[in-house]
Amino acid sequence: MRIVVCVKEVLDPAAVNNYALAGGLRMGADGRHPDVATIPRLINGYDEQALEAALRLRDAGVDCRIAAVTIGTDPGGMLKHCAAMGADEIVAIDPGSLELDGAGVAAVLAAWIHQSGGAELVLCGRQASDDDQGVVPLLLAEGLGHAVSTLARDLAFADGLLTVTRATPEGDEVVRGRLPAVVTVSNELGAPRFPTAKAKMAARKMAATVVGIADLGLEAAALAPDIVLQRQYVPQVQGSCEFISGSPGEIAKALMERIRAA
């Protein structure tokens, strides 16, 4: 079985939040992207859990080869991390000067998967921490013609059937079906493994395969975005805190009065 895990490099969400709360997050000259010179970049957390889900399938005895693919030049950081976790293949698709929206990203990923031999299972994070849209996996499934299941917190494969346990607001839901399929993985899966020092050393020697958009047979006009980011800004964050003093009973009474009044 070939498993493809789609990964994305994002700004560290914790650092972005800290800069925003401290009033230090600024937009760049284009007015659309933050000035990120001092903000580290890392793998999207949900995508890292998608890779962990693939590795757990292999740990459970599923005979598979795992490929991690991203859109971007990736000088080595994020994809090397995927290799250190256990990915057998790492691929960077260079978009060149193209600015892709969700549909464009899905089209590029689908074209690469088709061209590189297909995949029985495609795993994605439920959404990206920078835009929180979560549309690419669904569009990718449509482009590939695969079944899709979302919000997985557990995966199992046996007797030719994939079992997905979904984390829904109403509780767990179990779905089962045959491959090929696209599955989005949620944070309920649990913490991903931490690469060992030996694995990190081995990952340094693994070179990412770099693919250009032109190599995929896609026309630039067909990838023109339907949705274009016009402006992004940092909202004014205000907060106030009031301490209530007194005995525990007095504090509880005063707090309940405030809550009722509000």
PENORNOR-V639999 format. One record per residue. RES is the residue in one letter. SS is DSSP state (~ for helix, > for strand, _ for the rest). OMEGA is omega as a letter, one per 40 degrees, with the letter a starting at -180 (* if undefined). D_CENTER is the distance of its C-alpha to the mean C-alpha in Angstrom with 2 decimals. Layout:
RES/SS/OMEGA/D_CENTER
RES/SS/OMEGA/D_CENTER
//
This chain:
M/_/i/22.06
R/>/i/19.40
I/>/i/15.76
V/>/i/13.18
V/>/a/9.60
C/>/a/7.50
V/_/a/5.64
K/_/i/5.71
E/>/a/8.17
V/>/i/8.63
L/>/i/11.79
D/_/a/12.38
P/~/a/12.29
A/~/i/15.40
A/~/i/17.24
V/~/i/16.66
N/~/a/17.98
N/~/i/20.83
Y/~/a/21.86
A/~/a/21.83
L/~/a/23.93
A/_/a/26.25
G/_/a/26.76
G/_/a/25.62
L/_/a/22.71
R/_/i/24.18
M/>/i/23.29
G/_/a/24.16
A/_/a/27.13
D/_/i/25.39
G/_/a/24.68
R/_/a/21.17
H/_/a/19.09
P/>/i/19.57
D/_/a/21.72
V/_/a/19.40
A/_/a/21.95
T/_/a/21.82
I/_/a/18.18
P/_/i/16.26
R/>/a/12.99
L/>/i/10.54
I/>/i/7.33
N/_/a/4.37
G/~/i/5.85
Y/~/i/4.29
D/~/i/3.44
E/~/i/6.81
Q/~/i/8.16
A/~/i/7.74
L/~/i/9.71
E/~/i/11.95
A/~/i/12.70
A/~/a/13.87
L/~/i/15.91
R/~/i/17.46
L/~/i/18.64
R/~/i/20.29
D/~/a/21.75
A/_/i/23.22
G/_/i/25.13
V/_/i/23.25
D/_/a/24.33
C/_/i/21.28
R/>/a/19.95
I/>/i/16.28
A/>/i/14.91
A/>/a/11.74
V/>/i/11.48
T/>/i/10.24
I/>/a/12.09
G/_/a/14.04
T/_/i/16.89
D/_/a/15.21
P/_/i/18.48
G/_/a/17.47
G/~/a/15.59
M/~/a/11.98
L/~/i/13.19
K/~/i/16.14
H/~/i/14.14
C/~/i/12.63
A/~/i/16.28
A/~/i/17.57
M/~/i/15.56
G/_/i/17.18
A/_/a/15.72
D/_/a/18.87
E/>/i/17.83
I/>/a/15.66
V/>/i/15.66
A/>/i/15.19
I/>/a/16.09
D/>/a/18.08
P/_/a/18.20
G/_/a/21.35
S/_/a/22.41
L/_/i/20.60
E/_/a/18.52
L/_/i/16.26
D/_/a/15.24
G/~/a/12.92
A/~/i/15.79
G/~/i/16.36
V/~/i/12.93
A/~/a/13.33
A/~/i/16.90
V/~/i/16.27
L/~/i/13.89
A/~/i/16.47
A/~/i/19.30
W/~/a/18.08
I/~/i/17.58
H/~/a/21.05
Q/~/a/22.63
S/_/i/21.47
G/_/i/22.92
G/_/i/20.59
A/_/i/18.50
E/_/a/19.57
L/>/i/16.14
V/>/a/12.75
L/>/i/9.74
C/>/i/6.28
G/>/a/3.98
R/_/i/6.50
Q/_/i/5.38
A/_/a/4.49
S/_/a/7.03
D/_/a/9.32
D/_/i/10.32
D/_/a/9.32
Q/_/i/10.55
G/_/a/8.67
V/_/a/11.27
V/~/a/10.03
P/~/a/9.89
L/~/i/13.29
L/~/i/14.75
L/~/i/13.79
A/~/i/15.59
E/~/i/18.45
G/~/i/18.74
L/~/a/18.95
G/_/a/21.19
H/_/i/19.34
A/>/a/19.33
V/>/i/16.18
S/>/a/15.43
T/>/i/12.91
L/>/a/12.16
A/>/i/13.18
R/>/i/14.34
D/>/i/16.41
L/>/i/17.14
A/>/i/20.55
F/>/i/22.34
A/>/i/26.15
D/_/i/29.00
G/_/a/26.85
L/>/i/24.88
L/>/i/21.27
T/>/a/21.21
V/>/i/18.22
T/>/a/18.69
R/>/i/16.97
A/>/a/16.79
T/>/i/18.54
P/_/a/20.51
E/_/a/23.64
G/>/a/22.73
D/>/i/21.51
E/>/a/21.87
V/>/i/22.31
V/>/a/22.05
R/>/i/23.28
G/>/a/23.66
R/>/i/24.10
L/_/e/21.77
P/_/a/20.35
A/>/i/17.39
V/>/a/13.78
V/>/i/12.10
T/>/a/9.05
V/>/a/8.71
S/_/a/9.35
N/~/i/10.33
E/~/i/13.83
L/~/a/13.36
G/_/a/14.44
A/_/i/14.02
P/_/i/12.95
R/_/i/15.95
F/_/a/17.17
P/_/i/18.45
T/_/i/22.23
A/~/i/24.28
K/~/i/25.58
A/~/i/22.19
K/~/i/21.28
M/~/i/24.64
A/~/a/24.20
A/~/i/20.81
R/~/a/22.66
K/_/a/24.81
M/_/a/22.15
A/_/i/21.90
A/_/i/18.99
T/>/a/20.18
V/>/a/20.04
V/>/i/20.37
G/>/i/21.61
I/~/a/21.21
A/~/a/24.95
D/~/a/24.63
L/~/i/22.77
G/_/a/25.68
L/_/i/23.93
E/_/a/26.03
A/~/a/24.86
A/~/a/26.49
A/~/a/24.44
L/~/i/21.21
A/_/a/22.67
P/_/i/20.39
D/_/i/21.71
I/_/a/19.93
V/_/i/20.59
L/_/a/19.68
Q/_/a/23.18
R/_/i/23.00
Q/_/a/20.91
Y/_/i/22.77
V/_/a/22.76
P/_/i/24.53
Q/_/a/27.43
V/_/i/26.66
Q/_/i/29.80
G/_/i/30.55
S/_/a/33.73
C/_/i/34.73
E/_/i/38.07
F/_/i/39.41
I/_/a/41.79
S/_/i/44.58
G/_/i/47.11
S/_/i/47.39
P/~/i/44.54
G/~/i/46.39
E/~/i/46.96
I/~/a/43.33
A/~/a/42.19
K/~/a/44.81
A/~/i/43.92
L/~/i/40.22
M/~/i/40.96
E/~/i/43.25
R/~/a/40.57
I/~/i/38.07
R/~/a/40.77
A/~/a/41.75
A/_/*/38.22
//
